[in-house]
Amino acid sequence: MKTLKTVIAVLFISIAITSCKSEPKSIEQPEVTFTKEGELTLFKSATDTIITKIDIEIAKTAFEIETGLMYRKSMKKNQGMLFVFNEIRERNFYMKNTRFPLDLIFLDHNKTVVSFQENAQPFNEASLPSNALAQFVLEVNAGLAEEWLLEVGDKMDYFVYKIVE
């Protein structure tokens, strides 16, 4: 009787193990497209001359902030995502599930550039800190901070379109 129980137990465990060895299932992620919600202008601090103007998508809810640009294939050169936080504090971002390199521009409550992280690599989960207190974070395609000759102290202003529901 003890042998029969042992055989049944081994048989049951074998079936359970082999049934769990199926191929990993991949979940098809729907493509996320850019939604223009406003416009942003960057200015040189010393001269107030316009550095650039871009279209922006806003990340302000917890879900939008957590997701950011994840799962997107690309973004046009004249587009960016602006993260708007309620409070000013040090920020840490990462590139989990982000498929293309980015520059992250950190701005304080006065909309002044306090730091930036250039050429953040796709899928890299290493922390990208603000190294200063920030209330806004602007994500743009990698290389643009250098192309714009962006410097700490430069300014930002943005306009958000009113959303009618």
N, C-alpha and C positions, 0 to 999 in steps of 0.2 A: 504494500500500500504506500509505504514511504517512497519507494522507487517510482511508482506511478505519479505521485505528486511532484516529484523532482522532474520527471520527464515532461509533465504538463507545464510546469513552471519554466523550464528551459525552452520549450516550444513557444510559449506565450512571449517570453522575452525576445526570442529570435524573430518572431513575427513583428513585434513592436519595433525592434531596431531596424529591420529591413524596410518596414513601411515608412519610417522617418527619413530614409535616404533618398528622397526624391530630389529632382533638380531644383535649384533655387528659382523661385519665381521672381520675375522682374515686374515691377509696377510701372506701367506707362504713365509718365508725367505729362499732363497736357501743357502745351506751349503757353507761356505767359507773355503777353505783349505789353508794350509801353502805353501808358495812359497819360496824356498831357493834362496836368492839373494846374499848371501855372508856368511862370517864367522867372528866371533868376539872372541877376546881373552881378558880376564881380568887378570891383573897382580897385585901382592902385591907391594905396593909402596916402602916398605923398602928393599925388596930383589930382586925385578923384577922376582920372581918365578911366574909361571903360576897358576892362581886360577882355571880357567876353559876355555874351548873352546866350543862355541855353534854355531849353524846355525842361520842365521838371515834373516828376511824379513825386507825390508826397507820401512819406511813411510816418504816420502819427499814431495809429492804434497799435496795441501790443502785438497783434498778429502781423501787421504790415512791417513793424520794426524788426520782429524776429525773422521774417521771411526775406525782406529786402529784395535783392536782385537774384536770389536763388532760383535755379531751374531755367533761367533765361539763357538763350543762345548768344545774344549779343545786345549791344545798345549803340545807337547812332552817336556820332561825335558831338552833335548839338543837343544831346540829352543827358540827364542825370537824375539821381534819386536823392531827395532831400529828406533826411530824418529830422523830425521836429520833436524835441523832448520838453516835458513840462518843467524840468529842473536842470540846473547847471551842475555838472560833476564830471569826474574823469570817466571816459568812455573806453570800452574795449570791443572791437569788432573782430570777426574772422571770416574766412572765405568758404565755409562749409557749403557744399552744393552750388557754388558760384562758378560758372563755366568759363569766364573770361577775366583777364586781369583788370584791376581797378586802381585808381588813386582815391584815397579817402582824405577829405579836407575837413578838419575839425574847427568849429567856430564857437565863440562864446556867446553870452546873452546879448552882447552889443553887435552881433553879426560880424565880428572881427576874426580873421584867421588866426588861430593860436598854434596850430601844428598841422602836419599832413603826413600820411603814409603813402609812399609812391610805389607803384608796380606790385600791388598785392597779388599774389599768385593764385590761380584757380584751385579750388578744393583744399587749400591749405588751412588747417584749423589752428594754426599758431595765432596767439593774441596780437592784435594790432591796436596798441594803446594810443590814446590821445596825448598822453604826457602833459596834459594841462586840463583845466576845467573847460568843458564844452557843453553847449546846449543844442547845437546843430551839427550834423555830419552830412557832407555832400559827397556822394559817390559818383565818379565819372570814369570814363575809359582811361586806362593806364597811359601815362605819357603826357596827359593834358596839363597837369600841374607844371611840369617842366616847360612845355610848349608855351604856356601862358606866362611863364616867368613869375609864378605865384610866390609870394613871400608872406611870412608871418607879419601880421599887421594890416594886410589887405582887407578890404571890406566886401560884404555881400548885401544885397537887398533882393527880395523876392515878392512876387505877386501871385496869389492863389485865386483861381477863378471860383466864383460862387457856384456851388453845386445845387441845382434845382432838382428836387425829388418829386 
